[in-house]
Amino acid sequence: METFVDPQLYQGTAYKVSGWSHLGRTAGGQRDAADFYQKHDAPKQIWVRKLSQKACVKLRAPSPPEAWAGVAAAGPPRCTESVGQIRRLMALTRAEIKEFRRPQARAYPVAGRVCLIVLAMAVGVVLGPAELAQLADTLSQAQWRSLGFRRERRTGRQRRPKKTCFGRVLRGVEAVRLTRVLLIWQRQVLGPVQDELVVVDGKKLRHAGVEIVSATDGAGHYLEGY
């Protein structure tokens, strides 16, 4: 269970003596529309309490208990790659995609954001920047460190990009280099393409004047993209 306390009015004492745990504070925002939050600079305390034995162990497990399976399946996608796998992808991404922004703007490195986008594609994130930001919130601190994002000075935790960050990085990265990263990563994870069948499909982006053609083998492995 979770609850929020306004520290300007209360200190959460009743929750503390009742066995609740204080996790920290919110970012200080409120829902202003269906897709985003509006800053109001009045962060709330976050208090939680476990409802079953070894709840934290169960939440950290690679797969949820059988009774939780239905709830977990209905939840947002989660990154399942290990820290070692993320580091290998980061090495590939850094080699292919160079940082193109000034140092002051590199709290969220381009390589880390591109790497996160590739990881998101692997778990079925298809709805754009908003869903990318939602996936980003599910990463562990170890996974975040592998992506090279800067730490918050106040909390010591890795900073987490919002949906606007993903839109900006995709507009600045060369499509050919990003395609190369995706194809090499696919080969590392799935092995070389062995199926001789080639399936070609095309799309035209409405109002953008852009046509995209992709080719896959019979197993769905991408061969090339334009």
C-alpha positions in Angstrom: 0.0 0.0 0.0 1.1 3.6 -0.5 0.0 7.0 0.7 1.2 10.6 0.4 1.6 13.1 3.2 1.9 16.9 2.8 4.9 17.8 5.0 3.7 21.4 5.3 0.8 20.1 7.3 1.8 16.8 8.8 4.9 14.8 9.5 3.5 11.3 8.9 4.0 10.3 12.6 0.8 8.1 12.6 2.1 6.1 9.7 5.6 5.7 11.2 4.3 4.3 14.5 1.9 2.0 12.5 4.8 0.3 10.7 4.8 2.3 7.5 8.2 3.1 5.7 9.1 6.5 4.5 10.6 6.2 1.0 11.3 9.9 0.3 9.4 12.6 -1.6 7.6 13.1 -4.8 8.9 15.3 -7.6 6.4 18.0 -6.7 3.8 17.8 -9.5 0.1 17.2 -10.0 -1.9 15.8 -12.9 -2.9 18.6 -15.2 -4.0 16.5 -18.2 -4.2 13.0 -19.5 -0.5 12.7 -20.4 1.6 15.0 -18.2 2.1 16.6 -14.8 2.4 20.2 -13.8 5.1 21.3 -11.4 3.7 22.9 -8.2 6.9 22.8 -6.0 5.1 21.2 -3.1 6.5 17.6 -2.9 4.7 15.1 -0.7 6.2 12.4 1.5 5.8 8.9 0.1 4.9 6.2 2.7 4.5 2.5 2.0 3.5 -0.7 3.9 3.9 -4.3 2.9 0.8 -6.5 3.0 2.4 -9.9 2.8 5.5 -11.6 4.2 8.7 -11.1 2.2 7.0 -8.6 0.0 10.2 -6.9 -1.0 11.9 -10.2 -2.0 8.8 -11.1 -4.1 8.9 -7.7 -5.9 12.6 -8.0 -6.7 12.2 -11.6 -8.0 12.9 -12.2 -11.8 9.3 -13.5 -12.1 6.3 -12.7 -9.9 4.5 -15.2 -7.7 1.8 -17.2 -9.5 -0.9 -15.2 -7.7 0.5 -11.9 -9.0 1.0 -13.1 -12.6 -2.3 -11.6 -13.9 -1.5 -8.2 -12.4 2.1 -8.2 -13.6 0.9 -9.0 -17.2 -1.5 -6.1 -17.2 1.2 -3.7 -16.0 3.6 -1.6 -18.1 6.6 -3.3 -19.9 9.8 -3.7 -17.9 13.4 -3.9 -19.0 14.6 -7.5 -18.5 18.2 -7.1 -19.7 21.0 -7.8 -17.3 23.6 -5.1 -16.4 26.2 -7.0 -18.5 23.9 -7.0 -21.5 23.2 -3.3 -21.2 26.9 -2.5 -20.9 27.6 -4.5 -24.1 24.8 -2.6 -25.9 26.2 0.7 -24.5 29.6 0.0 -25.9 28.1 -0.6 -29.3 26.0 2.5 -29.2 28.8 4.7 -28.1 31.0 3.4 -31.0 28.3 4.1 -33.6 26.5 7.2 -32.3 28.6 10.2 -31.1 27.4 12.9 -28.7 26.4 15.9 -30.7 25.4 18.3 -27.8 27.4 20.7 -25.7 28.7 19.3 -22.3 26.2 21.4 -20.3 23.3 19.5 -21.9 24.6 16.0 -21.3 22.7 15.0 -18.2 21.1 12.4 -20.4 23.8 11.1 -22.8 22.7 10.4 -26.3 24.2 6.9 -26.2 22.3 6.1 -23.0 19.0 7.3 -24.4 19.4 5.4 -27.7 20.4 2.3 -25.7 17.2 2.7 -23.7 15.1 3.0 -26.8 16.6 -0.2 -28.2 15.9 -2.0 -24.9 12.4 -0.7 -25.0 11.8 -2.1 -28.5 12.9 -5.5 -27.3 10.1 -5.6 -24.7 7.4 -4.3 -27.0 7.3 -0.6 -26.3 5.6 0.9 -29.4 3.6 3.9 -28.3 6.3 6.5 -28.5 8.0 8.9 -25.9 5.4 8.6 -23.2 5.7 4.9 -23.0 9.5 5.1 -23.2 9.5 7.4 -20.1 7.1 4.9 -18.4 9.6 2.1 -19.1 12.5 4.3 -17.8 10.8 4.5 -14.4 10.9 0.7 -14.0 14.7 0.4 -14.3 16.8 -0.5 -11.3 19.6 1.7 -10.1 22.2 -0.8 -11.4 20.6 -0.7 -14.8 20.6 3.1 -14.7 24.3 3.2 -13.9 25.0 1.1 -16.9 23.4 3.8 -19.1 25.7 6.5 -17.9 23.1 9.0 -16.8 24.1 11.7 -14.2 23.2 11.5 -10.6 20.9 13.8 -8.7 23.1 15.8 -6.3 20.4 15.8 -3.6 19.5 12.1 -3.7 22.5 10.4 -5.3 20.2 8.5 -7.6 20.4 8.5 -11.4 18.3 11.1 -13.2 15.4 9.7 -15.2 14.5 11.3 -18.6 11.0 12.4 -19.4 9.1 11.9 -22.6 10.4 15.1 -24.2 14.0 13.9 -24.0 13.3 11.0 -26.3 11.7 13.1 -29.0 14.7 15.4 -29.1 17.3 12.6 -29.3 15.5 10.8 -32.1 15.4 14.0 -34.2 19.2 14.4 -33.7 20.5 10.9 -34.4 21.3 9.8 -37.9 18.9 7.1 -39.0 21.6 5.0 -40.8 23.7 4.8 -37.6 20.7 3.9 -35.5 19.8 1.2 -38.0 23.3 -0.2 -37.8 23.1 -0.4 -33.9 19.8 -2.2 -34.1 21.0 -4.8 -36.6 24.2 -5.5 -34.8 22.4 -5.8 -31.5 19.9 -8.2 -33.0 22.7 -10.3 -34.3 24.4 -10.4 -30.9 21.1 -11.5 -29.2 19.6 -13.8 -31.8 22.6 -14.9 -33.8 23.2 -14.6 -37.5 20.3 -14.6 -39.9 20.0 -18.1 -41.5 16.5 -18.0 -43.1 16.8 -17.4 -46.9 13.2 -16.1 -47.1 13.0 -12.3 -47.5 9.7 -10.5 -46.5 9.5 -6.8 -47.7 7.0 -4.3 -46.2 6.5 -0.6 -46.8 4.9 2.3 -44.9 4.2 5.9 -45.8 4.2 8.4 -42.9 1.1 10.5 -43.3 1.7 14.3 -43.9 5.5 13.7 -43.5 6.4 12.8 -47.1 8.5 9.9 -45.9 8.3 6.3 -47.1 9.8 3.5 -45.1 10.7 0.0 -46.4 11.8 -2.8 -44.2 12.9 -6.4 -44.9 12.8 -9.4 -42.5 13.5 -13.1 -42.8 10.8 -15.7 -42.3 11.5 -15.7 -38.5 10.9 -11.9 -38.3 14.5 -10.9 -37.9 15.2 -7.5 -39.6 17.5 -7.5 -42.6 17.6 -3.8 -43.5 15.6 -0.6 -43.0 15.3 2.6 -45.0 
